[in-house]
Amino acid sequence: MNLEKLGPLVLALLVVLTACEKGGSSQDGDDSDDDNEAPPVPVEISKPARGDVYAIYKGTAPIEAYADAEVVTKVGGEVREILVEEGDEVQQGQVLARLDGDRLRLELNESDARLNKLQNDYQRNVELSEKGLISAGDFEKIKYEMQALQAKHNLASLELDYTQIRAPIAGVVSARYTKLGTSLAAGEPVFRITSLDPLVTYLFIPEREFSNVKVGQKVSLDIDALDAAPVVAKVTRVSPVVDPGTGTFKVTVELHDPERNIKPGMFARAGIVYDRHENALKVPRSAIVEYAGDSAIFVVDDGVAQRKVVTVGLSGDGMVEILSGLLDDEDIVTVGQVGLKPGAPVTVIGANQIRNTNEAAEAVADQGPAGNEDNGHAATD
């Protein structure tokens, strides 16, 4: 076959194929443009809210007794009388039980008789010494003997008194370890006395919060075992040092419970409000998105999402204070903002009203500052 005659035919085929490719590409492009028209993104919106915003430190700790003492015998003897039982309230120095003191009582009587005899001898020697009828050495010897016997007499009297077992602190009898008729040796435990007023809890707070916690601040204690409102307590001591091993410092919180509903060992969730901004513009934390290292919020304007960079302030209980970048009447996206892009069309499927979540903090803050602290914003959630 003559190749020169085939040249025009091959060229014509190439032109046809090129035209087909262009047509196909044009058709594919039209389909791509149609695909790029994304459907509106469903979102939920709400208006920003105005209200008080609190900076709150939260921690957990068990409730403990401020004072707890184990009562032990100071002398041995048989338990002759038990005067209190578990649950009884006692005062400091109150007699809780009595031991057999017969032997000690006899020893005290013997010591008392010997002391009386020596005191009479001493008085006679005083008269002789004044008349110069006895040497100074003999007189001093009798004097020292009398002082030594007086000390032994006092010791015998003290040991007899120890047969009456007394409460070292005021509180409630939380345990009784002995029974009537039991023979006890010195140093054996007999009772446990627990002081229920005040009660305390110890919080170990990270060192970054050191400047925020002050003596006198109110503390809210939400006790899981009680179906009741949070209990208002107070910071009474703040450790001046930070534990290098844990990076925390110790805070002592005291509370009073006249009704005795709170028991040592109960678990409490504590909140310390260390700052409060009144009538602040706030949004849910979920509405905040990170953009290029800044905080941003999506707002809906005429069915289109717009991203606005904002400046945030205090945060707590799921709410974040907005210092700038947002107006009160704007519709903010609270659900559906993940993956949302500026200029994207949106469909509003729900509008929520932001509710206050700081009722407990407000209840404590409204009581004002505690103690002599000049800190009107120190309150507890």
Residue, then its C-alpha position, 0 to 999 in steps of 0.5 A: m500500500n502506498l504510504e503517501k496516499l494514507g497520510p491524509l487519511v491518518l491525519a483526518l482520523l487524528v482530528v476526529l479523535t482529538a475532537c472526541e477527546k475535547g468533547g468528552s473532557s468538556q462533558d466531564g467538566d460539566d459533571s464536575d461543576d455539578d458535583n462541586e455544588a455541595p448541599p447545605v450543611p445542617v447545623e444547630i444555632s443559638k444566640p450568645a447569652r449574658g450572665d456571670v462567668y466563674a473561674i472555678y477550680k474543681g477537685t475531689a477528696p474525702i471528708e475527714a474529722y478535724a480531730d480523732a483520738e484513740v483512748v488508751t489505758k495509762v495503768g492496768g486493771e480490770v474494767r469495772e464500769i463503762l459509762v458511754e457507748e458508741g454514738d454518745e457525745v462526750q466532752q473533753g475530760q469526761v470519764l468514759a470508764r473506770l478500772d479496778g483501783d484497789r491496789l493503787r488506792l492502798e498504795l496511796n493510803e500508805s504513801d499518805a501515812r508516811l508523808n504525814k509522819l515525815q511532815n510532823d518530823y520536819q516541823r519538830n526539826v524546824e523548831l530544833s533548827e531555830k534553837g540551834l539544837i540540830s545540825a544544818g546537814d541533818f535538817e536538810k536531809i529531813k527536808y529532802e526526804m520529805q520532798a521525795l516522799q511528796a513526789k511519790h505521793n503525787l505519783a500514786s495519786l496520779e496513777l489512781d486517777y488514771t483508773q478513771i479513763r477520760a476523753p482527751i477531746a470533745g466529740v462522739v464515741s466512734a468505737r468501743y474496744t473493751k467489755l465489762g470485766t476485761s483485764l487491761a494492761a497499760g497502753e491498750p486501746v479502749f475507745r475512739i473519740t471522733s470530733l465532728d465539728p469542724l469537719v475537714t477535707y484536704l485538697f492537693i491543688p496543682e502549683r499553677e493555681f497557687s496564686n488563685v487560692k486564698v485563705g477565707q475563700k468559700v468552697s462548694l462541697d457536693i457530697d455524693a452520699l447526700d441528696a442535697a444542695p452543695v454545702v458551703a465550706k471555707v478555705t482555712r489554710v493554704s500550705p506555703v510550699v509546693d511538694p516537688g514530688t507531686g507539683t501540688f500544694k495542700v489546701t485545708v477546707e473546713l465545714h460545719d454541719p450542726e445537723r450531723n448529716i455529713k460523716p467522716g469518710m464521705f466523698a466530696r467534689a469541691g469547687i473553689v470560685y476564684d474569679r467572677h465576671e458579671n454580665a459577661l457575653k458567653v457561649p458554649r465551649s462546644a461552639i469554639v473552634e481552633y483556627a490558625g492558633d486562634s479561637a473562632i466561632f461560626v455564625v450564620d448570616d443569610g444561610v451562609a456560615q462565616r468564621k469569626v475570630v474571637t478573644v476568650g476569657l474565663s471558662g467553667d461549667g461548659m461556658v466560655e466568656i467572649l471578650s471581643g469578636l462577637l455581638d449579642d444578636e448573632d446566630i452562633v453554630t453550636v452543633g455541626q461546626v466541625g469541618l464547616k468552612p467559611g462561605a458554606p451554605v447551611t440549613v438550620i435544623g434547630a435553635n437552642q437557648i443557652r441556659n445558665t449552668n452555674e446555679a451552684a456557683e451563684a448561690v455561693a458567690d451571692q453570700g459574699p466574701a468569707g472571713n476578712e479577705d478583700n476578695g468579692h469574687a472569691a466564691t465557690d461553685 
